[in-house]
Structure formats: C-alpha cells, structure tokens
C-alpha cells in the first residue's frame, strides 16, 4: 500500500519505518528541512532503540522516502497519517495548529479519495475540525474529491516504540458509519491485517471514542504513578516499605504490577500534557476532573521530593557542595528531556548553591540544549554544571550521588569504586534501584523513596 506520514517525530518516524518494514511504500513528510537532510544522509534526529537500522534498511530498499515536498506527499499516499506534535497551549489545552495545517495541505492538493488518519494525540472532536478544514480547501478549488477522517491513536512507549508497533497489544481505530467511513475501514483492515493473523488486536469504535481512548489510557497510567508516589511519601512517615506494599498490591490480578513503582515523578511528551489536555476538555464541557487535578499536583510535588531529601541531609545552603547526577532523560532508552524530573532537581540544587556533574548514557547533547533554555535568564548557574564522559567520572570528589533515571547501566555499579570516588558514601536514589540492606552492608548512607522502614529497622 502507499502510505504518507506527515511528521517525522517519535510517532511519525516509528510509524513510517515500521509500515515500510511490512512492505508498504511510505513517504515521510516534514517541513523541517534540517531534519529531512539528517534522515536522507543516514542520520537519526531522535534516539530510539532499533530505529536507525530499520530506517536504513527500508531507505536502501526504496520503501521509505523523506521529503519536504507537500504536493508529492499528498499525491503519494492513499492513506495520509497526520503524526505531528500537539504541544500544550498556555491554558493546558492541546495546540492543534500543526494538525490543522497538515489537514489543510491535504485538502489543498488531494485529487482522489484519501483516508486521513489522526495519529497525533488529539482531543475529542478533532476529526470533525480536520474534516471541516479539508472541505474548506476542496471548496475553494471546486474539487469534488472524497475523503474520510479516521482516528488511530498511538500507544508507543519511548524506548520500546519499534517493538510496541510491531507487536501491539491493541490497535484502536475509529471510523464513522457512512459509506466513506466503510471504505476507509476496508483500507485500514488491509493495512493492519498482518497484526490480526495470530490474535485479534484491532478495536473498532466510533471516531470520538477512539480519540478519547488515548487520553483515558494515559490518564490512568499517570494516575497509578501519582497514587503510588503519594503512598510512598506516607510510607516514609509510617516506616513502611513501599516495595513490599507494591508487591502485595500488584499480586492482585485486579490491580496488577505495572506502573506501581515509587519514584521522583513522571515526565515526557505524553503524560503531563495529556492529563492537562483532558482536564481542559472537561472544563470546556462543564466538568471538573478532580482525580486528574490531584494526579498532576502530586506529580509536580513529587519531582521536588529528591531535592528535599538532599536539603534535609546537607542543610539549605549547598554552597561548596558537589553532586553527581546519574540520569537526565525522563526515562531510560530515550534522550527525551521533556518534563524530565532531572530538570526540577537540577534547578533546586543549583538554586541552593550546589555544583553538579551530570551524566546520562544518551541524553547529554539534548540536556545541554534544554538546560541552556531553562537557565537562559540565569547563565551564572549554568557555569556550575559539568558534564562527565562516564558514570564513574561523574563521581569524582562529589559529596553525594543522585540517581534520577533508572538506566540499566546504573543497576550494578562497582560499589567499591563508587565509594572510593565519592567524598563520602552517600546516595540519593530517586528510582529505588538498590536494596537498602545491601547498602547497609556496604556502609553506604542510602536515601530512597518510600523505604525509610528498612533504614529505621537497621538503626
């Protein structure tokens, strides 16, 4: 099949490469010439495991093309995926300017029937706005070409996006019940039939329900995280081990173990903005989502917990103190720094006079860019940041180690070398990577999230 992908960010690039891998001819459009040049020269603008090889293989086979030519992109694909960003607007709502601009371009150039697929995360009712924009452009040209707008939200996890696409647990497709909607459904069945041979993972529904499903799923996951983080803070006060509680809760099949890990807050491109957007949608329709408002508030507060533990230990004046920070990306296996907990921690420590040595396996370049923006109005603080070439190098002469992202490479360090490198053996672990009992045996002063019970019992 001939497929066009509008947008070469995480969703668009992964979707395009994976559909090409299945034998489709895919045209990836992006208006950012720099990004297209990088892709055409064999580079990769994002970090996503397995994606570089996938793109390279399908480009070489002629199944994957990257271009800024809008007219050519519309002509190419019978199915037009809109996979552009929907960043949060100032009021928390999803900014649809890029989605509607993509729709307008499709309407401006289309000459035959098109299935227009909203792959971007968009609020309920967006398909109707997309259809209206396309119809406006067709009317201006007095063109009678037909189309159908479909909702097909993505459920890809950064760091595992390729595997998620190729082995989906569900594919949600929303179509209307008109003759054109049925025509679109037939094409979408053809596109995804490969994934339904062994098991049925396609979930068909109306367009609005499909749009809502994406937000509902992300809101539920964010809720589980904030719920567990709030309990972890109470666990510290009650001298309860949140890890034991997590295992006890998660063994109940009605609850399950996923997304119940205590930590220093969620970030990334999805959960923060999607929770806000769903709250905004509710407000526009006369309803308050009290639970989601609490989820967001808890998460904002949780990102400061690690810094508060450090201040409680060292005092409010951190002048002359050096901290090693392991992990900058919002999660492992990505270089994405959007809404990362590390950014809050770095700001808190620098604001109290500390100096920092930072290390992340893949997010060093992105962190330099992001932190330059964060401290644009306080350049003197940036001078207190040093970037290390390795995790162990970051520890040299540091007063303590602070772990923010749960990269696998951090799970089993050489603790003897770690202790020898630090001025004093102190670890603040925002992801509970280590067992407090082992840290006690190694004579390491270990501060984690929701496990004060073990430290209390060891006194």
LUMMAR-795936 format. One record per residue (C-alpha): residue in one letter; x, y, z. Coordinates in Angstrom, 3 decimals. Layout:
N
{'a', {X, Y, Z}}
...
//
This chain:
459
{'x', {0.000, 0.000, 0.000}}
{'x', {1.029, 3.624, -0.495}}
{'x', {1.244, 5.479, 2.797}}
{'x', {2.096, 9.095, 3.629}}
{'x', {3.255, 10.106, 7.099}}
{'x', {3.086, 13.804, 7.945}}
{'x', {5.641, 14.496, 10.676}}
{'x', {8.918, 12.713, 11.469}}
{'x', {8.967, 12.932, 15.242}}
{'x', {8.816, 9.878, 17.526}}
{'x', {5.395, 8.758, 16.357}}
{'x', {5.710, 9.595, 12.658}}
{'x', {9.191, 8.195, 12.172}}
{'x', {8.488, 4.956, 14.014}}
{'x', {5.144, 4.509, 12.238}}
{'x', {6.655, 5.185, 8.821}}
{'x', {9.659, 2.906, 9.305}}
{'x', {7.569, 0.041, 10.699}}
{'x', {4.949, 0.253, 7.936}}
{'x', {7.751, 0.240, 5.375}}
{'x', {9.209, -2.831, 7.064}}
{'x', {5.876, -4.564, 6.388}}
{'x', {6.303, -3.949, 2.653}}
{'x', {4.383, -0.699, 2.194}}
{'x', {5.728, 2.227, 0.193}}
{'x', {5.998, 5.059, 2.695}}
{'x', {6.525, 8.765, 2.046}}
{'x', {7.534, 10.686, 5.184}}
{'x', {6.920, 14.426, 5.016}}
{'x', {8.368, 17.059, 7.303}}
{'x', {8.619, 20.800, 6.753}}
{'x', {11.875, 20.936, 8.740}}
{'x', {14.500, 20.743, 6.006}}
{'x', {17.276, 20.170, 8.545}}
{'x', {15.557, 17.081, 9.902}}
{'x', {14.903, 15.715, 6.408}}
{'x', {18.550, 16.277, 5.479}}
{'x', {19.666, 14.347, 8.548}}
{'x', {17.426, 11.414, 7.634}}
{'x', {18.423, 11.421, 3.972}}
{'x', {22.091, 11.450, 4.965}}
{'x', {21.695, 8.367, 7.124}}
{'x', {21.424, 10.196, 10.449}}
{'x', {18.770, 9.987, 13.123}}
{'x', {17.232, 13.062, 14.820}}
{'x', {15.978, 11.084, 17.828}}
{'x', {17.240, 8.214, 19.966}}
{'x', {15.043, 5.142, 19.766}}
{'x', {16.476, 1.602, 20.020}}
{'x', {16.305, -0.311, 16.728}}
{'x', {15.032, 2.623, 14.697}}
{'x', {18.279, 3.545, 12.937}}
{'x', {18.684, 0.080, 11.411}}
{'x', {15.005, -0.056, 10.462}}
{'x', {15.144, 3.287, 8.659}}
{'x', {18.426, 2.478, 6.934}}
{'x', {17.219, -0.897, 5.685}}
{'x', {13.963, 0.409, 4.266}}
{'x', {15.537, 3.501, 2.697}}
{'x', {18.009, 1.219, 0.915}}
{'x', {15.129, -0.977, -0.277}}
{'x', {13.301, 2.046, -1.691}}
{'x', {10.283, 1.608, 0.577}}
{'x', {10.934, 4.705, 2.699}}
{'x', {11.323, 8.250, 1.361}}
{'x', {11.876, 11.508, 3.254}}
{'x', {10.943, 14.852, 1.736}}
{'x', {9.617, 18.366, 2.331}}
{'x', {7.505, 18.242, -0.864}}
{'x', {3.916, 18.645, 0.337}}
{'x', {2.255, 18.163, -3.045}}
{'x', {4.195, 14.971, -3.691}}
{'x', {3.324, 13.628, -0.249}}
{'x', {-0.411, 14.137, -0.804}}
{'x', {-0.272, 12.583, -4.243}}
{'x', {1.614, 9.544, -2.951}}
{'x', {-0.478, 8.146, -0.135}}
{'x', {-3.952, 6.626, -0.309}}
{'x', {-3.724, 6.785, 3.471}}
{'x', {-2.466, 10.051, 4.940}}
{'x', {-1.269, 9.786, 8.533}}
{'x', {-1.105, 13.045, 10.478}}
{'x', {1.576, 12.464, 13.112}}
{'x', {2.629, 15.984, 14.070}}
{'x', {3.074, 17.411, 17.539}}
{'x', {0.209, 18.637, 19.721}}
{'x', {2.101, 20.599, 22.393}}
{'x', {0.250, 22.082, 25.352}}
{'x', {-1.104, 25.576, 24.843}}
{'x', {-0.818, 28.209, 27.558}}
{'x', {-4.145, 27.137, 29.070}}
{'x', {-3.211, 23.430, 29.070}}
{'x', {-5.287, 22.514, 26.021}}
{'x', {-3.754, 20.662, 23.078}}
{'x', {-2.405, 23.023, 20.421}}
{'x', {-3.873, 21.750, 17.146}}
{'x', {-2.256, 24.254, 14.779}}
{'x', {0.092, 21.660, 13.271}}
{'x', {-2.657, 19.055, 12.887}}
{'x', {-4.957, 21.517, 11.142}}
{'x', {-2.122, 22.843, 8.962}}
{'x', {-1.405, 19.275, 7.817}}
{'x', {-5.108, 18.750, 7.087}}
{'x', {-5.248, 21.989, 5.129}}
{'x', {-2.324, 20.890, 2.969}}
{'x', {-4.027, 17.588, 2.225}}
{'x', {-7.193, 19.399, 1.172}}
{'x', {-5.165, 21.817, -0.914}}
{'x', {-3.515, 19.140, -3.055}}
{'x', {-5.658, 15.983, -2.994}}
{'x', {-7.136, 14.837, -6.304}}
{'x', {-8.626, 11.475, -5.314}}
{'x', {-10.118, 9.629, -2.342}}
{'x', {-7.960, 9.777, 0.767}}
{'x', {-8.155, 8.219, 4.201}}
{'x', {-6.905, 10.902, 6.579}}
{'x', {-5.718, 9.320, 9.818}}
{'x', {-5.267, 11.316, 13.007}}
{'x', {-2.288, 9.542, 14.579}}
{'x', {-1.394, 12.504, 16.768}}
{'x', {-2.851, 12.627, 20.248}}
{'x', {-5.826, 14.945, 19.812}}
{'x', {-8.880, 15.909, 21.889}}
{'x', {-12.367, 14.647, 21.154}}
{'x', {-13.866, 16.418, 18.173}}
{'x', {-10.593, 16.941, 16.299}}
{'x', {-11.622, 14.670, 13.415}}
{'x', {-14.569, 16.952, 12.774}}
{'x', {-12.293, 20.002, 12.717}}
{'x', {-9.903, 18.218, 10.352}}
{'x', {-12.795, 17.350, 8.021}}
{'x', {-14.005, 20.958, 8.065}}
{'x', {-10.566, 22.286, 7.111}}
{'x', {-10.188, 19.778, 4.278}}
{'x', {-13.666, 20.630, 2.979}}
{'x', {-12.801, 24.337, 3.012}}
{'x', {-9.780, 23.725, 0.810}}
{'x', {-11.698, 21.455, -1.548}}
{'x', {-14.479, 24.012, -1.876}}
{'x', {-12.014, 26.766, -2.760}}
{'x', {-10.718, 24.615, -5.593}}
{'x', {-14.190, 23.399, -6.508}}
{'x', {-12.788, 19.918, -6.193}}
{'x', {-15.176, 17.038, -5.508}}
{'x', {-12.609, 14.521, -4.224}}
{'x', {-13.869, 12.471, -1.302}}
{'x', {-12.193, 11.531, 1.965}}
{'x', {-12.811, 10.011, 5.354}}
{'x', {-11.163, 11.039, 8.630}}
{'x', {-10.125, 8.164, 10.902}}
{'x', {-8.799, 8.213, 14.453}}
{'x', {-5.933, 5.778, 15.054}}
{'x', {-4.137, 6.867, 18.248}}
{'x', {-0.660, 5.591, 19.002}}
{'x', {0.275, 3.617, 22.101}}
{'x', {4.044, 3.596, 21.728}}
{'x', {6.412, 3.769, 24.678}}
{'x', {9.546, 5.806, 24.067}}
{'x', {12.490, 3.440, 24.357}}
{'x', {10.403, 0.490, 23.129}}
{'x', {8.453, 2.115, 20.298}}
{'x', {9.574, -0.168, 17.475}}
{'x', {8.711, -3.306, 19.400}}
{'x', {5.403, -1.793, 20.528}}
{'x', {4.435, -1.065, 16.923}}
{'x', {5.470, -4.446, 15.551}}
{'x', {3.934, -6.397, 18.453}}
{'x', {0.931, -4.307, 19.501}}
{'x', {-1.262, -5.238, 22.417}}
{'x', {-4.072, -3.271, 20.778}}
{'x', {-4.769, -1.178, 17.698}}
{'x', {-7.585, 1.306, 18.161}}
{'x', {-9.314, 2.566, 15.008}}
{'x', {-12.242, 4.939, 14.973}}
{'x', {-14.344, 5.231, 11.793}}
{'x', {-17.730, 6.740, 11.116}}
{'x', {-20.585, 4.615, 9.766}}
{'x', {-21.045, 6.362, 6.432}}
{'x', {-20.249, 4.721, 3.080}}
{'x', {-16.974, 6.674, 3.001}}
{'x', {-16.242, 5.540, 6.532}}
{'x', {-16.762, 1.944, 5.469}}
{'x', {-14.399, 2.475, 2.540}}
{'x', {-11.805, 3.810, 4.972}}
{'x', {-12.365, 0.845, 7.263}}
{'x', {-11.594, -1.587, 4.421}}
{'x', {-8.265, 0.139, 3.765}}
{'x', {-7.375, 0.173, 7.462}}
{'x', {-8.159, -3.540, 7.713}}
{'x', {-5.766, -4.171, 4.815}}
{'x', {-3.110, -2.046, 6.451}}
{'x', {-3.264, -3.804, 9.824}}
{'x', {-4.301, -7.321, 8.834}}
{'x', {-0.762, -8.590, 9.497}}
{'x', {-1.226, -7.951, 13.206}}
{'x', {-4.514, -9.868, 13.437}}
{'x', {-3.381, -13.185, 11.989}}
{'x', {-2.433, -14.748, 15.333}}
{'x', {-4.832, -12.840, 17.563}}
{'x', {-7.416, -10.138, 17.214}}
{'x', {-5.921, -6.891, 18.452}}
{'x', {-7.957, -4.451, 16.366}}
{'x', {-10.527, -2.489, 18.345}}
{'x', {-13.101, -0.768, 16.144}}
{'x', {-15.164, 2.085, 17.501}}
{'x', {-16.562, 5.457, 16.558}}
{'x', {-14.131, 8.310, 15.949}}
{'x', {-14.835, 10.265, 19.128}}
{'x', {-14.441, 7.193, 21.319}}
{'x', {-11.088, 6.430, 19.693}}
{'x', {-9.886, 9.981, 20.353}}
{'x', {-10.975, 9.683, 23.983}}
{'x', {-9.369, 6.260, 24.465}}
{'x', {-5.845, 7.630, 24.057}}
{'x', {-6.328, 10.273, 26.738}}
{'x', {-8.093, 7.844, 29.055}}
{'x', {-5.237, 5.323, 28.812}}
{'x', {-2.508, 7.864, 29.543}}
{'x', {-4.537, 9.414, 32.349}}
{'x', {-4.936, 6.012, 34.007}}
{'x', {-1.203, 5.283, 33.836}}
{'x', {-0.355, 8.708, 35.216}}
{'x', {-2.879, 8.140, 38.000}}
{'x', {-1.234, 4.877, 39.037}}
{'x', {2.159, 6.565, 39.201}}
{'x', {0.964, 9.514, 41.284}}
{'x', {-1.091, 7.229, 43.515}}
{'x', {1.971, 5.139, 44.338}}
{'x', {4.185, 8.183, 44.792}}
{'x', {1.748, 9.709, 47.263}}
{'x', {1.638, 6.438, 49.185}}
{'x', {5.458, 6.283, 49.150}}
{'x', {5.687, 9.608, 50.959}}
{'x', {3.266, 8.379, 53.605}}
{'x', {5.234, 5.125, 53.816}}
{'x', {8.350, 7.103, 54.756}}
{'x', {6.469, 8.760, 57.623}}
{'x', {4.959, 5.487, 58.838}}
{'x', {8.198, 3.492, 58.464}}
{'x', {6.622, 1.228, 55.867}}
{'x', {8.477, -0.388, 52.952}}
{'x', {6.671, 0.734, 49.793}}
{'x', {8.346, -2.046, 47.778}}
{'x', {6.708, -4.686, 49.942}}
{'x', {3.412, -2.840, 49.623}}
{'x', {3.807, -2.657, 45.836}}
{'x', {4.348, -6.397, 45.575}}
{'x', {1.410, -7.120, 47.837}}
{'x', {-0.877, -4.829, 45.838}}
{'x', {0.378, -5.856, 42.415}}
{'x', {-0.175, -9.556, 43.059}}
{'x', {-3.919, -8.878, 42.998}}
{'x', {-4.924, -9.582, 39.367}}
{'x', {-7.490, -6.788, 39.564}}
{'x', {-4.636, -4.343, 40.147}}
{'x', {-1.531, -5.838, 38.529}}
{'x', {2.077, -4.681, 38.991}}
{'x', {2.521, -2.212, 36.099}}
{'x', {3.156, 1.482, 36.836}}
{'x', {3.150, 0.990, 40.602}}
{'x', {6.797, 1.879, 41.177}}
{'x', {7.528, 4.745, 43.547}}
{'x', {9.921, 7.346, 42.177}}
{'x', {10.569, 11.025, 41.596}}
{'x', {7.697, 11.735, 39.223}}
{'x', {6.705, 11.122, 35.624}}
{'x', {7.669, 13.292, 32.650}}
{'x', {7.967, 13.000, 28.889}}
{'x', {5.925, 14.173, 25.964}}
{'x', {2.674, 12.366, 26.796}}
{'x', {1.545, 12.050, 30.398}}
{'x', {1.984, 15.678, 31.535}}
{'x', {0.354, 17.287, 28.510}}
{'x', {-2.354, 14.643, 28.078}}
{'x', {-3.509, 14.922, 31.688}}
{'x', {-3.675, 18.706, 31.294}}
{'x', {-5.487, 18.458, 27.958}}
{'x', {-8.100, 16.069, 29.344}}
{'x', {-8.670, 18.384, 32.304}}
{'x', {-9.105, 21.289, 29.898}}
{'x', {-11.583, 19.341, 27.772}}
{'x', {-13.612, 18.575, 30.875}}
{'x', {-13.632, 22.247, 31.917}}
{'x', {-14.826, 23.283, 28.467}}
{'x', {-17.717, 20.876, 28.916}}
{'x', {-18.676, 21.998, 32.392}}
{'x', {-16.983, 19.289, 34.419}}
{'x', {-14.072, 19.175, 36.841}}
{'x', {-11.836, 16.075, 36.791}}
{'x', {-10.902, 16.135, 40.451}}
{'x', {-8.815, 12.951, 40.379}}
{'x', {-6.701, 14.091, 37.440}}
{'x', {-6.183, 17.502, 39.019}}
{'x', {-4.779, 15.683, 42.051}}
{'x', {-2.640, 13.430, 39.815}}
{'x', {-0.991, 16.470, 38.282}}
{'x', {-0.484, 18.200, 41.640}}
{'x', {1.035, 15.092, 43.213}}
{'x', {3.419, 14.676, 40.290}}
{'x', {4.561, 18.292, 40.435}}
{'x', {5.290, 17.888, 44.145}}
{'x', {6.981, 14.501, 43.689}}
{'x', {9.610, 15.994, 41.382}}
{'x', {10.822, 18.055, 44.348}}
{'x', {10.996, 15.188, 46.862}}
{'x', {14.517, 14.125, 45.934}}
{'x', {15.830, 17.682, 46.309}}
{'x', {14.074, 17.997, 49.657}}
{'x', {15.779, 14.834, 50.913}}
{'x', {19.143, 16.300, 49.913}}
{'x', {18.413, 19.589, 51.681}}
{'x', {17.289, 17.745, 54.808}}
{'x', {20.586, 15.866, 54.836}}
{'x', {23.033, 18.655, 53.951}}
{'x', {21.116, 21.772, 55.010}}
{'x', {19.599, 24.532, 52.902}}
{'x', {22.946, 26.094, 51.948}}
{'x', {24.644, 23.801, 49.430}}
{'x', {27.444, 26.214, 48.604}}
{'x', {30.685, 24.313, 48.180}}
{'x', {28.847, 21.018, 47.730}}
{'x', {29.308, 18.954, 44.554}}
{'x', {26.712, 16.401, 43.457}}
{'x', {26.965, 13.703, 40.805}}
{'x', {23.687, 13.238, 38.931}}
{'x', {23.085, 9.974, 37.091}}
{'x', {20.245, 10.098, 34.564}}
{'x', {18.833, 13.149, 32.799}}
{'x', {16.248, 11.812, 30.320}}
{'x', {12.704, 11.444, 31.631}}
{'x', {13.004, 7.653, 31.298}}
{'x', {15.579, 5.070, 30.130}}
{'x', {16.296, 4.287, 26.458}}
{'x', {15.484, 7.771, 25.227}}
{'x', {17.155, 11.177, 25.063}}
{'x', {13.837, 12.961, 25.634}}
{'x', {14.130, 15.665, 28.298}}
{'x', {10.582, 16.978, 28.072}}
{'x', {9.175, 17.489, 31.586}}
{'x', {12.042, 15.363, 32.959}}
{'x', {12.331, 15.167, 36.752}}
{'x', {16.042, 15.899, 36.423}}
{'x', {15.279, 19.444, 35.297}}
{'x', {13.410, 20.199, 38.521}}
{'x', {16.141, 18.631, 40.646}}
{'x', {18.925, 20.498, 38.830}}
{'x', {17.125, 23.791, 39.307}}
{'x', {16.541, 23.097, 43.018}}
{'x', {20.172, 22.141, 43.709}}
{'x', {21.706, 24.990, 41.723}}
{'x', {19.336, 27.489, 43.346}}
{'x', {20.679, 26.426, 46.752}}
{'x', {24.297, 26.943, 45.738}}
{'x', {25.350, 23.428, 44.665}}
{'x', {27.647, 22.481, 41.796}}
{'x', {26.736, 19.495, 39.612}}
{'x', {28.416, 16.897, 37.450}}
{'x', {25.901, 15.310, 35.098}}
{'x', {25.871, 12.029, 33.198}}
{'x', {23.315, 10.248, 31.030}}
{'x', {24.074, 7.415, 28.565}}
{'x', {22.346, 9.152, 25.615}}
{'x', {20.807, 12.479, 26.671}}
{'x', {23.946, 14.593, 27.142}}
{'x', {23.557, 16.649, 23.978}}
{'x', {19.838, 17.150, 24.496}}
{'x', {20.377, 18.111, 28.136}}
{'x', {22.835, 20.830, 27.136}}
{'x', {20.242, 22.277, 24.775}}
{'x', {17.369, 22.058, 27.255}}
{'x', {19.253, 23.354, 30.275}}
{'x', {20.533, 26.323, 28.259}}
{'x', {16.879, 27.232, 27.739}}
{'x', {15.922, 26.561, 31.373}}
{'x', {18.672, 28.844, 32.671}}
{'x', {18.612, 31.405, 29.907}}
{'x', {17.888, 34.173, 32.417}}
{'x', {20.396, 32.803, 34.973}}
{'x', {23.518, 31.983, 32.945}}
{'x', {25.696, 32.142, 36.053}}
{'x', {24.087, 28.899, 37.272}}
{'x', {24.999, 27.066, 34.075}}
{'x', {28.656, 27.628, 34.948}}
{'x', {28.152, 25.338, 37.942}}
{'x', {27.337, 22.384, 35.659}}
{'x', {29.993, 19.990, 34.353}}
{'x', {29.269, 17.068, 32.006}}
{'x', {31.076, 13.782, 32.594}}
{'x', {32.024, 11.220, 29.964}}
{'x', {31.054, 8.281, 32.155}}
{'x', {29.043, 7.474, 35.242}}
{'x', {32.141, 6.832, 37.330}}
{'x', {33.837, 10.011, 36.153}}
{'x', {30.858, 11.982, 37.416}}
{'x', {31.509, 10.710, 40.955}}
{'x', {34.987, 12.165, 41.355}}
{'x', {35.137, 14.253, 44.549}}
{'x', {31.336, 14.532, 44.724}}
{'x', {29.688, 14.864, 48.119}}
{'x', {26.882, 12.508, 47.058}}
{'x', {25.417, 10.602, 44.122}}
{'x', {21.877, 11.413, 42.989}}
{'x', {20.073, 8.929, 40.700}}
{'x', {17.170, 10.315, 38.673}}
{'x', {16.703, 7.933, 35.705}}
{'x', {16.642, 4.141, 36.044}}
{'x', {19.060, 3.230, 33.249}}
{'x', {20.097, -0.433, 33.382}}
{'x', {23.763, 0.551, 33.365}}
{'x', {23.237, 2.138, 36.810}}
{'x', {21.790, -1.002, 38.404}}
{'x', {25.018, -2.866, 39.186}}
{'x', {27.883, -0.399, 39.574}}
{'x', {31.230, -1.209, 41.127}}
{'x', {30.308, -0.101, 44.632}}
{'x', {33.891, -0.234, 45.869}}
{'x', {34.928, 2.166, 43.124}}
{'x', {31.833, 4.247, 43.772}}
{'x', {32.717, 4.639, 47.452}}
{'x', {36.337, 5.435, 46.657}}
{'x', {35.313, 8.158, 44.201}}
{'x', {32.843, 9.989, 46.456}}
{'x', {33.989, 12.251, 49.273}}
{'x', {31.574, 10.351, 51.480}}
{'x', {29.427, 7.300, 50.603}}
{'x', {26.016, 8.929, 50.218}}
{'x', {23.402, 8.023, 47.583}}
{'x', {20.044, 9.662, 46.949}}
{'x', {18.128, 7.230, 44.749}}
{'x', {15.010, 8.603, 43.062}}
{'x', {14.186, 5.244, 41.436}}
{'x', {14.842, 2.717, 44.220}}
{'x', {17.462, 0.843, 42.212}}
{'x', {19.256, -0.742, 45.164}}
{'x', {18.305, -2.777, 48.199}}
{'x', {18.715, -0.803, 51.423}}
{'x', {20.020, -3.930, 53.172}}
{'x', {22.901, -4.186, 50.676}}
{'x', {23.669, -0.510, 51.079}}
{'x', {23.807, -1.051, 54.854}}
{'x', {26.286, -3.901, 54.413}}
{'x', {28.432, -1.698, 52.168}}
{'x', {28.293, 1.143, 54.716}}
{'x', {26.625, 3.481, 52.208}}
{'x', {24.269, 6.150, 53.518}}
{'x', {21.308, 5.376, 51.255}}
{'x', {18.237, 7.578, 50.806}}
{'x', {15.454, 6.324, 48.525}}
{'x', {11.699, 6.739, 48.010}}
{'x', {9.220, 5.181, 50.443}}
{'x', {11.623, 2.722, 52.068}}
{'x', {12.506, 4.530, 55.289}}
{'x', {11.219, 1.462, 57.178}}
{'x', {14.312, -0.529, 56.272}}
{'x', {16.684, 2.234, 57.320}}
{'x', {14.717, 2.684, 60.569}}
{'x', {14.890, -1.039, 61.304}}
{'x', {18.633, -1.110, 60.700}}
{'x', {19.408, 1.537, 63.322}}
//
